[in-house]
Amino acid sequence: MDTNINTDPQRQERYFDLIDRLLKCPNGQEPEILDGASDLLDANFVQALIQTASYFAHHDNPEAAKFLIFIARELSHQLGLYPG
């Protein structure tokens, strides 16, 4: 069974472009960036955030990993992906 993001390559590319924009934006601009890409905010995007955070955690960029996990956690709550 394939555990990768279950979506088309073009959408995957858009997920990773959005993650890149989040990492490069000035602090505090994240909500504006996410609002502008609301069509991408779904469970697969949260999975892409976690996969990218895992990559950064294993490649000596713990701050980026923490940031992406924070975004993933917030989005998970907003999207109702898990209770709490």
N, C-alpha and C positions, 0 to 999 in steps of 0.2 A: 504494500500500500504506500502511495506517495504521501509524504508528510510536508511537502512544500506548499506554498500558498496556492490554493486551488482557484486560479483565475487566469485570464488571458495575459500574455506577455506585455501587451500595451498597457493594460491596467497596472500590472506589476511595476512597469517602468514609471508610471505616474505616481505610484505609492512611494518608490524610492526617490523620485524627484521631490516629492512633498517632504519626505524625511530630511533630505539635503537642505531644503529651504528652511525647515525648522531649526536645523543645527546651525545655520549661518545667520539667522535673523537676529536683530537686536533683542536683548532681554525684554520681555513684556509684549512683544509683537506676535507671539505664538497664537493667541486666540484669533487674531485677525487673519493670519495665514490659514488656520484651520477652517474658519468661517468661509473663506474664499474657495475652499476645496471640499465643501460639505458632501459632494457626490462621492468622495473617496472614503468618507468616514464610516467604516464598517468593520466587522470582525476580522476580515482579511487584512485590513490596514493595521489593526492592533497586532496581528500576528507578524506583519512585516516590521513593525516597531520593535517587537520583542526579538526577532531574528537579528535585526541590525544592532540592537543593544548587546546581544550575546556576542556578536562579532567584535564590537568595540571593547567589551569586557575582556576578551581573550587577546586583544591586540593593543594592550596598554593605553586605553583611553577610557578610564573608569568614569570620568565626568560626563562624557557623551552617553555612556551606557546608563548612568543614573538618570540623566535628563530624559532619555527616550523611555525608560521604564516608568518614570513619573507621568509622561504624556500618555503612555499606554494604559496606565492605571486610571487616570482621569477619564480618558475616552471610554474605557470599559464600563465605568460607572455611568457615564452619560448615555451610553448606548444600551444600558441594561444587560450587559453581558454576564455580570455576576452580581449577586445581592450585596448590599452593604452600602 
